[in-house]
Amino acid sequence: VGTKFAGAYLGGHLFLASWHSDSSNGRLSVVDFSDPAAPIVLGRPSSERWGVLHPIGPSHLVGRFISGNPKFPDTHLRALDVSVPTAPQTVSSLDFDGVRNPVVDGSLVYLVHGSHLRQSIKVLDYSDPSDPVEIAEALIPGGRAALGDGYLAVSRSSPGVVALVDISDPENLTEL
């Protein structure tokens, strides 16, 4: 319970999402950091709830979008065109069951998602953010994920248990 934050820095701007866990309301704020000594809030162009935001290319963000009942939210993966920072536009939206935190490596998005019955990792190519393409899926259960040195570390449901996935060939994920 409480206020949650997610953010991404792109092109001299901070896109800061905030929301309260007991509310369907949220806020996407845009802050100009071209002069770090004097940041300027440019506006709050959206009242939507975003769970995670990542830069994709020079003018796009991808993130987990949250809608519906705060207790049992629907989650989606959306790409935003932020070439006009104060007027972000959704350019694509994908619906997956139980979207967790997407992680980004270049134009590739690694998405852990699913329910307790079926969990997987999808690899999506966002070279064209308006038309993302799924290039792989591996039935590897997990929760939160982190990237590093050609590997994806994925938390498991048991505390302290992590799956290590080789992503050197994104079309053929291999759990080690």
Secondary structure, 3 states (H helix, E strand, C coil): CCEEEEEEEECCEEEEEEEECCCCCEEEEEEECCCCCCCEEEEEEECCEEEEEEEECCCEEEEEEEECCCCCCEEEEEEEECCCCCCCEEEEEEECCCCCCCEEECCEEEEEEECCCCEEEEEEECCCCCCCEEEEEECCCCCCEEEECCEEEEECCCCCCEEEEECCCCCCCEEC
